[in-house]
């Protein structure tokens, strides 16, 4: 009975305690949600910034004070990784863009995610159905802490930035598992009339084991990560920008002209399916005088050369922006785009590059060899709202390295390092003009660099007018085709395609009520592509289309590479004199020697793409009867013959003792082998073999079969077997072993998906038979042992039951002299 009484008392006490606790929790929650007087929330310690919203910073907390008229407006939220650690990408990496709106609901403010992926343009009935399935998700709800002036809601938004909110999280970009809030801090909050900028020092926990194994290896861009670290800290930049009250009239996308775009599904289409609609991204340029053939715009595109740009480079950066003026004038706009110098702090202390009303060019003190031209655009229409071009300091090194290896034989200024500032300035202006092109809405046009012939690239008058590629948006870089004495231009300019694309994207037409009304006018412009290949667009496709490669020049990649290799031989002849100074080490020589090898690899890679290549012509039905044009078999054979001559033969110019004895004890054997292996793997690949086989099956009689290609490559790599006595030097022995290793890898595939494994087996059998035919006619013991070792491995691979001889057959083959 006593035990029962105690148990009853315990249960009663527990219930009573639980009830009291529940009342306490409700009381605490009610107190927490209670709306307090303004002064109790926004105290005198608050640092206040007035703009789109009124922003308050109190210690480590951030409050938004949202006026009623700012609610329900559509805002674009852009998240980027502004700065990061080595091995985790690079600063400027985008995390995500989304449209949001702030809404009041009772005593809370909701942040909602606005979706534009599906729409019903112009059909009320369908629009209602679309809206019924397009409920805006709630990202986060915030209790109202106080009321400001005119019933402005004050909310604590700290957790929006310090918590791992999925909609704004960078953890997928970093392969991380979540946020470590104890190592996360809000660094800066700025409020401007049209945007709010927030920077957060965000620490993410790294995954451990399983999926996290990659964290101990290399990062996304190949940089080595610290295996001892358990987290990664990045500077996350959130930008919330007000979208235009009146949306811009959009322009429909056409894949024959290169523009970035926004897309959505239109359920009100007249077609018998959902229509995928794409609008190009472009600035809102409107003529002051719509009737005039050429008029100044109501609002020009202005890029401010940032305060952080070094003074000596500012004029060149401005020149890169102004380079686009002629193209816009040809499209009907005078002074449509220009560069201006940002005001100093004394001239305008309120000017800020992060203000969305200003587009700027920022200079970052970084060893990153890159520059970026991103832009912020309205997802409803594609209107570009603002842009901040990022230039990393070491872009100067990258431009210098390119120009030295590609163009210095034709420019004496570049044959001695350091190059003069005026030359570096010209290279910088080119880089800026390219990045400005991205901010105008243009992606890379990799077809443009194949639009010019060899003769045109060596012509001073042609290149002075048109530059070295039809579009500055290509990766043609500098004119490595030009030879000393040609007098040709060496640096790209805003070219014929760029003028064409600006006109197609920005020309203003009269009496236009909808994007569809523009179609006849735009069709008239794009029709020029049919007869003028310089006006054609093509994105990168280096493995399939030899006309859409990066870092290439001319319509004839074989001849261009031949001329380019001659220039590289010239560079090697003065490499030491150009890079070495009394009392300094050989680090610059090392860098430039590496750059020469890389440039050689690029140029030889352009020839590889000819083999099994198919040229794509981006024309429509009625303009062309076919889209894909296979490269002739004869030209493919010429490409392989060129590779046998220039890639697989030992490049004597790269093993100059005058260079190598200053750099490393091991010489260049491993470097040269790595170069040859990369290109060989690209040439002998499954996708290429499949394409060649199918083209031969369905194409004309002028084809090139994979079996013939493999035979030709073997003939080039093992050409010593046709000589007596046989002598294989170090570099050829390395290459021959790599060739056997590559073919063996295909033979040993467990589930072959092409003819390649069988073809490779046949080629290995051919190599083995040819080695056996050598007998003992070797010029030296090393060659004999090398061939014997290859024969032993191939014998086991091709017939595991066979007994491999330890010596060559003793029968001798007569030489020409009879000995």
C-alpha positions in Angstrom: 0.0 0.0 0.0 2.9 2.3 0.8 4.5 1.6 -2.5 1.2 2.3 -4.3 0.8 5.6 -2.4 4.3 6.7 -3.3 3.7 5.8 -7.0 0.4 7.7 -7.0 2.1 10.8 -5.5 5.0 10.5 -8.1 2.5 10.3 -11.0 0.5 13.2 -9.7 3.7 15.3 -9.1 4.9 14.4 -12.7 1.6 15.4 -14.3 1.5 18.6 -12.2 5.1 19.4 -13.1 4.5 18.7 -16.8 1.5 20.9 -16.8 3.4 23.7 -15.1 6.2 23.2 -17.5 3.9 23.4 -20.5 2.3 26.6 -19.1 5.9 28.0 -18.7 6.8 27.1 -22.2 3.7 28.8 -23.6 4.3 31.8 -21.4 7.9 32.1 -22.6 6.8 31.7 -26.2 4.1 34.3 -25.8 6.6 36.6 -24.2 9.1 35.9 -27.0 6.4 36.7 -29.7 5.2 39.7 -27.9 5.5 43.0 -29.9 7.5 45.4 -27.9 7.9 49.2 -28.0 10.2 50.3 -30.8 12.9 51.7 -28.5 13.2 48.5 -26.6 14.1 46.6 -29.8 16.0 49.2 -31.8 18.1 50.7 -29.0 20.5 53.6 -29.0 23.4 51.2 -29.8 21.9 50.3 -33.2 23.9 51.1 -36.3 21.2 52.2 -38.8 21.4 52.3 -42.6 18.5 53.7 -44.6 17.7 52.3 -48.1 15.4 49.8 -49.7 14.6 48.7 -46.1 15.9 50.4 -43.0 18.6 48.1 -41.7 19.7 48.0 -38.0 22.8 46.3 -36.6 22.9 45.7 -32.9 25.9 43.7 -31.7 25.7 40.4 -33.7 22.0 40.8 -34.6 20.5 42.3 -37.8 17.0 43.8 -38.0 15.0 44.8 -41.1 12.5 47.6 -40.7 10.1 47.1 -43.7 7.8 49.9 -44.7 4.3 48.7 -45.8 4.8 49.9 -49.4 7.9 47.6 -49.6 5.9 44.5 -48.8 4.7 42.3 -51.7 7.3 43.7 -54.1 9.3 41.3 -56.2 13.0 41.3 -55.3 15.9 39.3 -56.8 18.0 37.5 -54.3 21.5 36.6 -55.6 23.9 34.5 -53.5 27.6 34.2 -54.3 30.8 32.9 -52.7 32.8 36.1 -52.6 35.9 34.6 -51.1 36.9 31.1 -50.3 39.8 28.8 -49.2 42.2 27.1 -51.5 40.8 23.9 -52.9 37.2 25.1 -52.6 36.6 26.8 -56.0 37.2 30.5 -56.3 35.7 33.9 -55.4 32.8 34.9 -57.5 31.2 31.5 -57.7 27.5 31.7 -58.0 25.3 29.8 -55.5 21.9 30.7 -56.7 19.4 33.4 -57.9 15.7 33.5 -56.9 12.9 36.0 -56.8 11.4 36.6 -53.3 8.8 38.8 -51.7 8.1 39.8 -48.1 4.5 39.5 -47.0 2.7 40.3 -43.7 0.6 37.7 -42.1 -0.9 38.6 -38.7 2.0 39.2 -36.4 4.6 37.7 -38.7 6.5 38.6 -41.9 6.9 35.8 -44.4 9.7 35.5 -46.9 8.3 33.7 -50.0 9.9 32.2 -53.0 8.4 33.4 -56.3 8.5 31.0 -59.2 8.6 31.8 -62.9 9.3 28.4 -64.3 5.7 27.9 -65.6 3.5 30.7 -67.0 0.4 31.1 -69.2 1.1 34.2 -71.3 -2.2 35.8 -72.5 -4.7 33.1 -71.7 -6.8 33.9 -68.6 -8.3 30.5 -68.2 -5.0 28.6 -68.4 -3.4 31.3 -66.2 -5.8 30.5 -63.4 -4.8 26.8 -63.6 -1.1 27.7 -63.6 -1.5 30.0 -60.6 -3.4 27.2 -58.8 -0.3 25.0 -59.1 2.3 27.8 -58.5 1.8 28.5 -54.8 4.8 30.5 -53.5 6.7 28.4 -50.9 7.5 30.1 -47.6 11.2 30.2 -47.1 11.1 31.5 -43.5 8.7 33.2 -41.1 9.8 36.0 -38.8 7.8 37.3 -35.8 7.3 41.1 -35.8 9.4 42.5 -32.9 8.2 46.1 -33.0 6.4 48.6 -35.1 8.4 51.5 -36.6 7.2 54.7 -38.2 4.0 54.4 -40.4 3.6 50.8 -39.2 6.9 49.5 -40.6 7.4 46.0 -39.4 10.7 45.4 -37.5 11.9 41.8 -37.7 15.1 40.0 -36.6 16.6 38.5 -39.7 19.9 37.3 -38.1 19.0 33.6 -38.5 18.3 34.1 -42.2 22.1 34.6 -42.7 23.6 32.5 -40.0 21.5 29.4 -40.3 21.8 26.9 -43.1 18.7 28.1 -45.1 18.5 25.6 -48.0 17.4 28.2 -50.5 20.6 30.3 -49.9 23.0 27.6 -48.8 26.4 27.0 -50.5 27.0 23.6 -48.9 26.3 21.8 -52.2 29.0 23.9 -54.0 31.4 23.0 -51.2 30.5 19.4 -50.7 29.7 20.2 -47.1 27.3 18.8 -44.6 25.9 21.9 -42.9 26.7 25.1 -41.1 28.7 25.5 -37.9 26.9 28.4 -36.3 29.6 29.0 -33.7 32.0 29.8 -36.5 29.6 32.0 -38.5 29.4 35.8 -38.3 27.7 38.5 -40.2 30.4 40.7 -41.5 28.6 43.6 -43.1 25.2 44.9 -44.0 24.5 47.8 -46.4 21.2 49.2 -47.5 20.9 51.2 -50.7 17.9 52.7 -52.5 17.4 49.6 -54.7 19.3 46.8 -52.9 20.6 45.4 -49.7 24.0 43.8 -49.5 25.0 41.3 -46.8 28.3 39.6 -46.3 28.5 36.6 -44.0 31.7 34.8 -42.8 30.1 31.3 -43.1 31.7 28.1 -41.8 30.5 24.8 -43.2 31.2 21.4 -41.7 32.9 19.0 -44.1 31.6 15.5 -44.6 33.5 12.7 -43.0 34.0 9.3 -44.5 31.8 8.0 -47.3 30.9 11.0 -49.5 33.4 13.1 -47.6 36.4 11.1 -48.8 36.7 13.6 -51.6 37.4 16.3 -49.1 40.8 14.8 -48.4 41.7 14.9 -52.1 41.7 17.7 -54.6 39.1 20.4 -54.8 36.9 21.3 -57.7 39.6 23.2 -59.5 42.4 20.8 -58.7 43.9 22.6 -55.7 45.1 20.4 -52.8 42.9 20.6 -49.7 44.2 20.4 -46.2 43.3 16.9 -44.9 43.4 18.0 -41.3 40.6 20.6 -41.6 37.1 19.8 -40.5 35.4 22.8 -42.0 35.6 25.4 -44.7 35.1 29.1 -44.2 33.8 31.3 -47.0 32.6 34.8 -47.4 29.0 34.5 -48.6 27.6 37.5 -50.3 23.8 38.0 -50.4 22.4 40.7 -52.7 18.7 41.5 -52.6 17.8 43.8 -55.5 14.5 45.5 -56.3 13.1 44.5 -59.7 11.8 47.2 -62.1 8.2 48.3 -61.4 7.5 48.2 -65.1 9.0 45.1 -66.7 11.0 45.6 -69.9 9.6 44.3 -73.2 11.4 41.0 -73.7 13.1 39.7 -76.9 12.6 36.0 -77.9 15.8 33.9 -77.9 17.2 32.4 -81.2 19.9 29.8 -80.9 21.5 31.1 -84.1 22.6 34.2 -82.2 24.5 33.8 -78.9 22.7 35.3 -75.9 22.3 34.2 -72.3 18.7 33.6 -71.6 15.9 33.0 -69.1 13.3 30.4 -69.8 9.9 29.2 -68.7 7.2 26.8 -69.8 4.2 28.5 -71.5 1.0 26.5 -71.0 -1.0 28.9 -73.1 0.8 28.0 -76.3 -1.1 27.5 -79.6 1.0 24.4 -80.2 -0.2 21.0 -79.1 2.3 20.8 -76.4 3.8 23.0 -73.6 6.0 25.6 -75.3 9.5 26.3 -73.9 9.9 30.1 -74.1 13.3 31.8 -73.8 14.0 35.5 -73.5 17.5 36.9 -74.1 19.2 38.8 -71.3 20.0 42.4 -72.3 20.1 45.9 -71.0 17.0 48.1 -71.4 18.2 50.5 -74.1 15.5 52.8 -75.4 16.0 55.7 -77.8 15.4 59.3 -76.7 14.2 59.9 -80.3 12.5 56.7 -81.5 12.1 58.1 -85.0 15.9 58.8 -85.4 18.1 56.3 -87.2 20.7 56.9 -84.5 19.8 58.3 -81.1 21.3 58.5 -77.7 19.6 56.1 -75.2 17.3 57.4 -72.4 19.6 55.6 -70.0 23.1 54.5 -71.2 25.1 51.6 -70.0 27.9 53.0 -67.7 30.7 50.9 -66.2 32.7 52.7 -63.5 36.3 51.8 -63.3 36.6 51.0 -59.6 38.6 52.8 -57.1 40.7 49.7 -56.5 42.0 49.5 -60.1 45.7 50.5 -60.2 46.0 54.0 -61.7 48.3 53.0 -64.6 45.7 50.4 -65.7 42.6 52.6 -65.5 42.8 54.1 -69.0 43.2 50.6 -70.5 40.2 49.3 -68.5 38.1 52.2 -69.7 39.3 51.5 -73.3 38.0 48.0 -73.0 34.5 49.2 -72.2 34.5 51.9 -74.9 35.5 49.4 -77.5 31.8 48.4 -77.8 30.6 51.9 -78.7 30.9 51.4 -82.5 28.9 48.2 -82.4 26.0 49.9 -80.6 26.2 52.9 -82.9 25.8 50.6 -85.9 22.7 49.2 -84.1 21.2 52.7 -83.7 22.5 54.0 -80.4 25.0 56.8 -79.9 27.0 56.8 -76.7 25.1 53.7 -75.6 27.9 52.4 -73.5 30.9 54.0 -71.9 33.5 53.7 -69.1 33.8 56.3 -66.4 36.2 56.6 -63.5 34.5 56.1 -60.1 34.5 59.2 -58.0 37.0 59.4 -55.2 35.8 59.4 -51.6 36.4 63.1 -51.4 34.3 63.7 -54.6 31.5 61.5 -53.5 31.7 59.8 -50.1 28.4 58.0 -50.6 29.4 56.3 -53.9 29.7 52.6 -53.4 30.4 49.9 -55.9 27.9 47.6 -54.2 25.1 50.0 -54.9 22.9 48.3 -57.6 22.5 51.7 -59.3 26.1 51.4 -60.4 27.9 48.8 -62.5 31.6 48.7 -61.9 34.9 47.0 -62.7 36.5 45.8 -59.5 40.2 44.8 -59.1 41.0 42.1 -56.6 44.5 41.5 -55.2 44.5 37.8 -55.9 46.9 35.3 -57.5 43.9 33.8 -59.4 44.5 34.1 -63.2 41.0 35.0 -64.2 38.5 37.7 -64.8 34.7 37.4 -64.8 31.8 39.3 -66.3 28.6 38.2 -64.5 25.4 40.2 -64.5 22.1 40.4 -62.5 19.0 40.2 -64.6 15.2 40.2 -64.1 14.0 36.6 -64.5 10.6 37.9 -65.7 12.0 39.5 -68.9 15.7 39.0 -69.1 16.5 42.7 -68.4 20.0 43.1 -67.1 19.8 45.3 -64.0 23.5 45.8 -63.1 26.9 44.1 -63.4 30.2 44.1 -61.5 33.1 42.8 -63.5 35.7 41.1 -61.3 39.4 41.3 -62.4 41.9 39.3 -60.4 45.4 40.9 -60.4 47.1 37.9 -61.9 45.1 38.2 -65.1 48.1 40.3 -66.1 50.3 37.2 -65.8 47.9 35.0 -67.7 47.7 37.6 -70.6 51.5 38.0 -70.6 52.1 34.2 -70.7 49.6 33.8 -73.6 51.1 36.6 -75.6 54.7 35.5 -75.1 54.1 32.0 -76.3 51.6 32.8 -79.1 52.6 36.2 -80.5 56.1 37.3 -79.4 57.9 36.1 -82.5 55.9 38.8 -84.4 56.3 41.5 -81.7 59.8 42.4 -80.5 58.3 44.2 -77.5 57.3 40.8 -76.1 60.7 39.0 -76.7 62.1 40.3 -73.4 60.4 40.1 -70.1 59.0 42.1 -68.4 56.9 43.4 -71.3 56.4 47.2 -71.5 53.3 48.6 -69.7 51.8 49.9 -72.9 51.7 46.3 -74.3 50.3 44.9 -71.1 47.7 47.6 -71.2 46.6 46.5 -74.7 46.3 43.0 -73.5 44.3 44.1 -70.5 41.9 46.2 -72.7 41.2 43.0 -74.7 40.4 41.0 -71.5 38.1 43.8 -70.3 36.3 44.0 -73.7 35.7 40.3 -73.5 34.2 40.4 -70.0 32.1 43.5 -70.9 30.7 41.3 -73.7 29.5 38.8 -71.1 27.8 41.6 -69.2 26.0 42.7 -72.4 24.4 39.2 -72.6 26.9 37.4 -74.9 28.2 33.9 -74.1 31.3 32.5 -75.7 31.1 32.1 -79.5 33.7 29.3 -80.1 32.9 29.2 -83.8 34.1 32.7 -84.5 37.9 31.9 -84.4 37.5 29.4 -87.2 35.8 32.0 -89.5 39.1 33.4 -90.9 41.4 31.7 -93.4 45.2 31.4 -92.9 45.7 34.0 -95.6 43.4 36.5 -93.8 45.1 36.0 -90.4 48.4 36.8 -92.1 47.0 39.9 -93.9 47.8 43.3 -92.2 44.9 45.1 -93.7 42.3 42.4 -93.0 43.4 41.9 -89.3 43.7 45.6 -88.7 40.0 46.0 -89.6 38.6 42.7 -88.3 41.0 41.6 -85.6 42.1 37.9 -85.3 38.7 36.3 -84.8 35.2 37.2 -85.9 34.1 37.7 -82.3 35.9 38.9 -79.2 33.8 36.4 -77.3 35.8 33.5 -78.6 38.9 32.0 -77.0 41.1 32.6 -80.0 43.5 34.6 -77.8 46.4 35.9 -79.9 47.5 35.5 -83.5 49.9 32.5 -83.4 49.3 31.9 -87.1 51.0 35.2 -88.2 54.7 34.8 -89.0 57.5 37.3 -88.4 57.4 39.9 -91.2 53.7 39.5 -92.0 52.8 42.7 -90.1 49.4 41.2 -89.2 47.5 42.3 -86.1 47.9 40.1 -83.1 45.2 41.0 -80.7 41.4 40.4 -81.1 39.0 43.3 -81.4 35.2 43.7 -81.3 34.6 41.8 -84.6 32.0 41.4 -87.4 30.0 38.8 -85.4 29.9 41.2 -82.4 28.4 44.0 -84.5 25.9 41.5 -85.8 24.9 40.2 -82.4 24.5 43.7 -80.9 22.3 44.7 -83.8 20.1 41.6 -83.5 19.8 41.9 -79.7 19.5 45.7 -79.2 18.2 47.3 -82.3 14.9 49.1 -81.6 11.9 48.6 -83.9 8.8 50.8 -84.2 5.2 49.8 -83.5 6.1 46.7 -81.5 3.4 45.5 -79.1 4.7 42.0 -78.3 7.9 40.0 -78.7 6.3 38.1 -81.6 5.9 41.3 -83.6 9.7 41.6 -83.7 10.2 38.2 -85.4 10.1 39.5 -89.1 12.7 42.2 -88.3 15.0 39.8 -86.4 14.6 37.2 -89.2 15.8 39.7 -91.7 19.0 40.3 -89.7 19.8 36.7 -88.9 19.4 35.8 -92.6 22.8 37.3 -93.2 24.4 34.3 -91.6 23.5 32.1 -94.6 26.0 33.7 -96.9 28.5 35.0 -94.3 30.1 32.4 -92.0 31.7 35.2 -90.0 28.2 36.0 -88.5 27.5 32.5 -87.3 27.4 31.4 -83.6 28.6 28.1 -82.1 29.2 27.1 -78.5 32.1 24.9 -77.6 32.2 21.4 -78.9 35.9 20.5 -79.2 35.5 16.7 -79.3 33.1 16.7 -82.2 33.4 19.9 -84.3 36.9 21.1 -85.2 35.4 24.5 -85.9 34.1 24.9 -82.4 37.3 24.6 -80.4 38.8 26.8 -77.7 42.2 28.5 -78.0 42.2 27.9 -81.8 42.5 30.0 -84.9 41.6 29.7 -88.6 39.5 27.5 -90.8 42.5 25.1 -91.3 43.6 23.8 -87.9 46.3 21.6 -89.5 48.1 24.5 -91.3 47.5 26.8 -88.3 49.2 24.3 -86.0 52.1 23.9 -88.4 52.6 27.7 -88.4 52.1 27.9 -84.6 54.7 25.2 -84.0 57.2 27.2 -86.0 56.5 30.1 -83.7 57.0 28.0 -80.7 60.4 26.9 -82.0 61.3 30.6 -82.4 60.2 31.2 -78.8 62.4 28.4 -77.6 65.4 29.9 -79.4 65.2 33.1 -77.2 63.5 31.6 -74.1 66.6 31.8 -71.9 67.5 35.4 -72.9 63.9 36.5 -72.5 63.4 35.2 -69.0 66.8 35.2 -67.2 68.3 38.1 -65.3 71.7 38.4 -63.5 71.4 37.4 -59.9 67.8 36.0 -60.2 66.6 32.4 -60.1 65.1 30.5 -63.0 61.4 30.5 -61.8 60.3 32.7 -64.8 62.2 30.4 -67.2 60.4 27.4 -65.6 57.0 29.1 -65.9 57.5 30.1 -69.6 58.9 26.7 -70.5 55.8 25.1 -69.0 53.6 27.6 -71.0 55.4 26.6 -74.2 54.6 23.0 -73.7 50.9 23.8 -72.8 50.5 25.9 -75.9 52.0 23.1 -78.0 49.5 20.7 -76.5 46.6 23.0 -77.3 47.6 23.4 -80.9 48.2 19.7 -81.5 44.8 19.0 -79.8 43.1 21.1 -82.5 44.4 18.7 -85.1 43.1 15.7 -83.2 39.6 17.1 -83.4 39.8 16.8 -87.2 39.8 13.0 -86.8 36.2 11.8 -86.8 35.1 15.4 -86.8 31.8 16.7 -87.9 31.2 20.4 -88.7 27.9 21.7 -87.5 26.2 24.5 -89.4 23.6 26.3 -87.3 21.2 27.0 -90.0 17.4 26.3 -90.3 15.4 24.3 -92.7 15.2 26.1 -96.0 18.7 27.6 -95.6 20.6 24.3 -95.6 19.6 20.7 -96.4 21.8 19.3 -93.6 23.2 20.5 -90.3 26.2 18.1 -89.9 28.9 17.8 -92.4 31.5 15.0 -91.8 35.2 15.9 -92.4 36.5 14.1 -95.4 38.4 10.9 -95.0 41.4 12.4 -96.8 41.6 15.3 -94.4 41.4 13.0 -91.4 44.3 10.9 -92.8 46.3 14.1 -93.3 45.6 15.0 -89.7 46.9 11.7 -88.4 50.0 11.9 -90.6 50.6 15.4 -89.2 50.3 14.0 -85.6 52.7 11.2 -86.5 55.2 13.7 -87.7 54.9 16.4 -85.1 53.4 14.9 -81.9 54.8 11.4 -81.8 58.3 12.2 -83.0 60.5 13.6 -80.3 60.3 17.4 -80.2 64.0 18.3 -80.3 63.3 22.0 -79.6 61.9 21.1 -76.2 64.9 19.1 -75.0 67.4 21.9 -75.4 70.1 21.4 -72.8 70.6 25.2 -72.6 67.1 25.3 -71.1 66.8 22.0 -69.2 70.1 22.1 -67.4 68.8 25.3 -65.7 65.5 23.7 -64.6 65.6 20.1 -63.3 67.9 17.1 -63.1 65.4 14.7 -64.7 65.2 16.6 -68.0 62.0 16.7 -70.0 61.2 13.1 -70.6 58.2 12.9 -68.2 56.9 16.2 -69.5 57.0 15.2 -73.1 55.5 11.8 -72.3 52.6 13.4 -70.4 52.0 15.7 -73.3 51.9 12.8 -75.8 49.8 10.6 -73.6 47.1 13.3 -73.2 46.8 13.8 -76.9 47.0 10.1 -77.6 44.2 9.3 -75.2 42.1 12.0 -76.9 42.8 10.5 -80.3 42.2 6.9 -79.4 38.9 7.2 -77.6 35.6 5.3 -77.6 33.4 8.2 -78.6 35.7 9.1 -81.5 35.8 5.5 -82.8 32.0 5.1 -82.5 31.5 8.3 -84.5 34.0 7.3 -87.2 32.3 3.9 -87.6 28.9 5.4 -87.9 29.9 8.0 -90.3 31.5 5.4 -92.5 28.4 3.2 -92.3 26.0 6.0 -93.2 28.1 8.5 -95.1 29.9 8.8 -98.4 32.6 6.6 -99.8 35.2 9.2 -98.6 35.5 8.0 -95.0 38.2 7.0 -92.5 37.6 3.9 -90.5 38.7 3.4 -86.9 40.7 0.3 -87.9 42.7 2.4 -90.4 43.3 5.2 -87.9 44.6 2.8 -85.3 46.9 1.2 -87.9 48.2 4.6 -89.0 48.9 5.6 -85.5 50.7 2.4 -84.8 52.8 2.9 -87.9 53.9 6.3 -86.7 54.6 5.3 -83.1 56.5 2.1 -84.1 58.2 3.4 -87.2 61.6 2.3 -85.9 60.5 -1.3 -86.5 60.8 -0.6 -90.2 64.5 0.3 -90.0 67.5 -1.9 -89.6 69.1 -1.9 -87.1 66.2 -0.9 -84.8 67.0 2.0 -82.4 64.4 3.4 -80.0 65.6 6.4 -78.0 64.3 7.2 -74.5 61.4 9.4 -75.6 60.2 6.9 -78.1 60.4 4.0 -75.7 58.3 5.9 -73.2 55.7 6.6 -75.9 55.6 3.0 -77.2 55.0 1.7 -73.7 52.2 4.3 -73.2 50.7 3.2 -76.5 50.6 -0.4 -75.5 49.2 0.5 -72.1 46.4 2.5 -73.7 45.4 -0.2 -76.2 45.6 -2.9 -73.4 43.2 -0.9 -71.3 40.5 -1.2 -74.1 41.2 -4.9 -74.6 40.7 -5.6 -70.9 37.2 -3.9 -70.8 34.7 -6.3 -69.2 31.7 -5.0 -71.1 32.8 -3.6 -74.4 30.3 -1.1 -76.0 32.1 -0.5 -79.3 34.5 -2.1 -81.8 37.4 -0.5 -80.1 38.5 -3.4 -77.8 38.6 -5.8 -80.8 40.4 -3.3 -83.0 42.9 -2.6 -80.2 43.5 -6.4 -79.8 44.3 -6.7 -83.5 46.6 -3.7 -83.3 48.5 -5.3 -80.4 48.8 -8.5 -82.3 50.2 -6.5 -85.2 52.8 -4.9 -82.9 53.8 -8.3 -81.5 54.2 -9.8 -84.9 56.4 -6.8 -86.0 58.6 -7.1 -82.9 59.1 -10.8 -83.6 60.1 -10.0 -87.1 62.9 -7.8 -85.8 64.8 -10.8 -84.6 68.0 -9.5 -83.0 68.6 -6.6 -85.4 68.7 -4.0 -82.6 71.2 -1.2 -82.5 71.7 -1.4 -78.8 71.0 -3.6 -75.8 68.4 -1.2 -74.3 66.3 -1.3 -77.4 66.5 -5.1 -77.5 65.4 -5.4 -73.9 62.6 -2.8 -74.4 61.1 -4.7 -77.3 61.6 -8.1 -75.6 59.7 -6.7 -72.6 56.8 -5.4 -74.7 56.7 -8.8 -76.5 56.5 -10.7 -73.2 53.6 -8.6 -71.9 51.7 -8.8 -75.2 52.2 -12.6 -75.4 50.6 -13.1 -72.0 47.8 -10.7 -72.8 46.9 -12.1 -76.2 47.4 -15.8 -75.4 47.9 -16.5 -71.7 48.8 -20.2 -72.5 51.7 -19.4 -74.7 55.3 -19.8 -73.5 57.1 -16.5 -74.0 60.6 -16.8 -75.5 63.3 -15.2 -73.4 65.3 -14.4 -76.6 64.5 -13.3 -80.1 64.7 -16.0 -82.8 68.3 -16.4 -83.8 67.6 -16.2 -87.6 69.1 -13.0 -88.9 67.4 -10.7 -91.4 69.7 -9.5 -94.2 70.4 -5.8 -94.3 70.8 -3.8 -97.5 74.6 -4.3 -97.2 74.2 -8.0 -96.9 75.6 -8.2 -93.4 
